[in-house]
Amino acid sequence: MAKYILWHNPRCSKSREGFKLLEGLDVEVRRYIDNPPTCEELQEVLKKLGMQPSELVRTKEKLYKELGLQNASQEEILKAMCEHPRLIERPILIKGDKAVVGRPPERFKELIDEI
């Protein structure tokens, strides 16, 4: 198993920048748009991040407004992110029982001891 797991969207500039910071490391790349996490996996990552679903959802996504998530419960937001993975903020780097959102990508350094 890889030392790091990166939830990556190659179409996202921040995700690409974060990916570059991981060059040479043992990283499993998960293109979470093509291979969406289950709700259980997403809950596990939220726990590792120490975040609520409302803190990880992309509020500027058109779909966020279309689904009327502005006043939704945490459970409803979680369900929406499971059904529509592009609503998940990216990139996310996971190492063991910790994770960090790469916004900005330099935040990955919090988990990377080799840099």
N, C-alpha and C positions, 0 to 999 in steps of 0.2 A: 504494500500500500504506500502511496506517495506521502511524503512528509507534509505537503500542502495540497489543498484543494482550492481551485479558483473557479468561482461561478462567473463566467465570462460571456460577454456579448461582443464579438469582433466588430460589430457595426458602431459601437460606442467608443468615442475617442478616449474617455477616461478609463474604460476597460482595457483598451489597447496600451495606454500609458502604463497602467498597473501591470499588465502582462510583461512589458519590457523590463520592469524592475525585478521580475522573478527569473530572468534569464540565468541559466546555469543551475537552478535549484530543482529539486525533485518535486515537480508540480503535476497534479492531475487536473487537466482543464475540463470543466463541465460547461458546455454551451447550454445554459439553462433554458434558453428560449426553445431550442430543439429537443432538449431532454429535461422537461420541467420537473421541479421537485414535487414530491407528494406533500400534502398538508403536514404530515408528521415530520418530514425532513425540514420543511420550512419552519415549523415550530421549534425544532431542535436548533437550527441556525439562529433563530431569534433569541433563544435562550443563551447561546454562546456569545451573541452580540450584546446581550443585556438590553434588548429593545422590545418595544411593543410593535405590532403590525403597522400602526399609524406612523411610526417613526421610520419604517423601511419602505413604505409605499411611495411611488413616484407621483406626487400630487400634480405635477405639471403635464403628465400624460393626458392626452385628449380623452382616453378611455376612462380615466379616473372621474372626470366630470360627467361623461356619458352614463356611467354606472351609478352616478349619484352618491359617491362614497364620502362626500364632504361631511355628512352627519352620521356615517355608518359606525356600527360598533366595531370593536377590535376583532371579534369573531367574523363579522361580515367582510372586513378588509382582508383578513387572512384568507378567507374562502375565495375572494376575488383575485388575490395574488396567486393562489393555487390554480385557479381556472384560467388566468391571464398572466403568465409569468413576466410579460414585459412591464408589468406594474411594479416588479421588484427592483429596488435601487441596486445599482451595480457600480463596479465589480465588488465581489465579496471574497475575501481570502480567509480560509479556514485552516486552523492548525490545532489538532487535538480538541481540547474543550474550549478553545477560544476562536473568535472570528472578528474581523474588522471590515468595515465598508471603506473601499478605496476612494473616498471623496474628501480631500484630494488623494490621488494615488500614493503619495508619499506616506500616507497613514499605514500602508502595508509594512513599513519599517518597524511598527510596533510589534509585529509578529515574527519578523525575520531577524534572526540573530547573526546571519552570515553577512548582512550588508553593513 
